[in-house]
Amino acid sequence: MNVAHEVELLKEEMKRLGSKNDDGKIVVKFGVLFADDRCANIFEALVGTLRAAKRKKIVKYDGELLLQGVHDNVDIVLLEEA
C-alpha cells in the first residue's frame, strides 16, 4: 500500500465532498467521508489513511481513532491543499 498516494487521494476526496470554513480551509465530517460510495471504493482503510495524514500534518481532527457512528460529526480539516 502506497500511503503517500492514498493521502493524495484523500485530499482530492475531501475537496470534492467538503466545504470551506471561516479560515478558508476545506472541512468534511467523518460520517460524510465514511458513507461516500466513491471513498469506500478507493480506501481500503479510511481510518488508517486519515491517521497517516494526521501524522504528516495534512489533516486535523479531534481524537486519535475515528469510529463510524460515534464520530460521524467530527470535523476533518484539510491543512494542506497542494
N, C-alpha and C positions, 0 to 999 in steps of 0.2 A: 504494500500500500504506500503510495506516494503522498505523504502528509502535506507537503508544500502545495501539490496540485489540488488536493481536497480543500485546503484553506482558500485557494484562489476561487474554486467553485463555490464555496460558502459565501465569499464576498459578493460574487455575482448574484447568487440567490437572495441574499439579504437586500441588495439593491432592487431586485425585482419585486420582492414582497414587502419591503419596508417603506417607511416614510421619514422625512427629515424632522428632527426635533428642533427646539429653540436654538441650539448651538450649530445647526446645520449638519448634524451627524445623522446617518441612517439608523433607525431603530426598528426592530422587529420583535414581536412577542414570541417566546419559545414555542407556545402552542401553535402559532401560525406556521412556523418553520417545520415543526414536527408533523403537522397534519397535512402539509402540502404534498400532493402526489409526486410532483417532479422531484422534490427534495428526497422523498422516500426512495425513489428510483436511483438517485445519484449517490446518496450517502448510505453506506452500509452501517456506519456507526456515527450518527449525527452528534451524539453527546461527546464522543471521543474527538471528533473534528472540532467541536466547539471548545473543548478543554485545551487542545493543541493551539488553537487560535488565541485563546485567552493567555496561555503561557507566553506566546510570542507578542502579546500586547496588541493584537489586531482587533480583538473584540473585548467588550467589558460587560459583565453581568454579575449580579449578586449571588453569592454561594459558590460552591465547588462543583457539585453534581446536580444536574437538572433532570427531573423525572417528569414523564408525561402525566398530565392531570394535576399533580401537586404544584408544578412550576409553570403551568401554561401562561400565566400572566406576567412572568418575569421578562423584563425588557433586556434585549441583547443589543448593545450599541456597537456599531462598526466604527472603530477608531481610525482605521487606515483604509482609504478607498483605492489607492493605486493598484 
